[in-house]
């Protein structure tokens, strides 16, 4: 059944914004609380690079992740970025990381987790940005999506602007 009030908006299109790698501090485990197990994966440093901007991830941000009883993880990330030309950008995102039961033992093993094909798990984010920079003010008005994966000692994402 088609509702005549609904307009066709077409399919979503995206454009590559940047790739980002965030090196992590040792995790801080807050323990099992009323809604799950809270863990902080602190941002130690990192870098990002894309066609329209590049720079570094500053220390002090992180992911205040929540592990649910079913093994899925809800992301709550806040990062500070500094562009190559010295501008500051605040990046936030939520998201989901769902690892099938069959991969959880491998994912828990630091020696094996980075060799797991990211197609085997669901790791998606929804970045938003804030900046007072005139050069990068366009970031204040876009919505993005990201695909995450693990690299040695870090987490990485391919970030796409939704057009």
C-alpha positions in Angstrom: 0.0 0.0 0.0 1.4 3.4 -1.0 0.5 6.5 0.9 -0.1 9.4 -1.5 1.4 11.9 1.0 4.8 10.2 0.9 7.2 11.8 -1.6 9.9 9.8 -3.3 13.3 10.9 -2.0 15.5 8.4 -3.9 18.3 6.3 -2.5 20.9 7.5 -0.1 24.2 8.5 -1.7 27.5 8.9 0.1 30.9 10.4 -0.5 34.1 9.4 1.2 35.0 11.9 3.9 38.1 10.4 5.5 39.7 7.3 7.0 40.6 7.5 10.7 42.7 5.4 13.0 42.4 5.9 16.8 45.2 4.4 18.9 43.7 3.2 22.3 44.9 3.4 25.9 44.4 0.3 28.0 40.7 -0.1 28.7 39.0 0.9 31.9 36.3 -1.5 33.0 33.6 0.2 35.1 31.9 -3.2 35.7 28.4 -4.5 35.2 25.8 -1.8 35.9 22.1 -1.7 35.6 22.1 -1.4 31.8 25.2 -3.5 31.0 29.0 -3.5 31.4 30.5 0.0 30.8 34.1 0.1 29.4 36.2 3.2 28.4 38.4 2.7 25.4 40.5 6.0 25.8 41.9 7.7 22.7 45.7 7.9 23.0 46.3 9.5 19.6 45.6 8.8 16.0 45.2 10.3 12.5 42.6 11.0 9.8 42.9 11.7 6.1 40.6 12.3 3.3 40.1 14.3 0.1 39.0 17.5 2.0 40.6 17.3 5.4 43.4 15.6 7.3 45.1 15.8 10.7 45.5 14.1 14.1 43.3 12.7 16.8 44.1 14.4 20.1 44.5 12.5 23.4 41.7 12.6 25.9 38.6 11.4 24.0 37.4 7.9 23.9 34.5 5.4 23.6 32.4 5.0 26.7 31.1 1.6 25.3 28.3 -0.4 26.8 28.4 -4.2 26.4 24.9 -5.6 26.4 23.9 -9.0 27.8 23.6 -10.4 24.2 27.3 -9.5 23.5 26.5 -6.5 21.3 28.3 -3.2 22.0 26.7 0.3 22.0 29.2 3.0 21.1 29.4 6.4 22.7 32.4 8.2 21.3 33.8 11.7 21.6 37.0 12.8 19.9 38.9 16.0 19.4 40.5 16.4 16.0 43.2 18.9 14.9 43.5 19.5 11.2 46.8 19.8 9.4 46.3 23.6 9.4 45.6 23.8 13.1 41.8 23.9 13.3 39.9 22.0 16.0 36.9 19.8 15.3 34.8 17.9 17.8 33.6 14.6 16.5 30.9 12.5 18.2 29.2 9.3 17.2 27.1 6.5 18.5 26.9 3.1 16.8 26.7 -0.6 17.1 29.2 -3.3 17.1 27.7 -6.8 16.8 29.9 -9.8 16.7 28.4 -13.2 16.0 28.8 -15.8 18.7 31.0 -17.9 16.5 33.6 -15.1 16.3 33.6 -13.9 19.9 36.5 -16.1 21.1 38.7 -15.0 18.3 37.7 -11.4 18.8 38.7 -11.7 22.5 42.2 -12.8 21.5 44.5 -9.8 20.9 46.7 -11.9 18.7 43.8 -12.9 16.3 41.3 -10.1 16.4 42.9 -7.9 13.8 43.0 -10.8 11.3 39.2 -11.3 11.4 37.5 -10.1 8.2 35.4 -7.1 9.1 32.6 -8.5 6.8 32.1 -11.1 9.5 30.8 -8.6 12.1 28.6 -5.5 12.1 30.5 -2.3 13.2 28.7 0.9 12.1 28.7 4.5 13.4 26.9 7.8 12.8 29.5 10.7 13.2 28.5 14.3 13.7 30.9 17.3 13.9 31.1 20.6 15.6 33.7 23.4 14.9 34.0 27.1 15.1 36.5 27.0 12.1 35.4 29.0 9.1 37.4 26.7 6.9 35.6 23.6 8.1 32.2 25.1 9.0 30.6 22.9 6.4 31.1 19.9 8.8 28.6 21.4 11.2 25.8 20.7 8.6 26.5 17.2 7.5 25.6 13.7 8.7 27.9 10.8 8.2 28.0 7.0 8.4 31.1 4.9 9.2 32.3 1.3 8.9 34.6 0.2 11.7 37.3 -2.4 11.9 40.3 -3.3 14.0 43.9 -2.7 13.3 46.9 -3.5 15.6 46.4 -1.6 18.9 43.7 0.6 17.4 40.3 1.0 15.9 39.8 2.3 12.4 36.9 3.6 10.4 36.0 4.6 6.9 33.8 7.7 7.2 31.3 8.7 4.5 29.2 11.9 4.2 25.6 11.2 3.4 24.7 13.5 0.5 
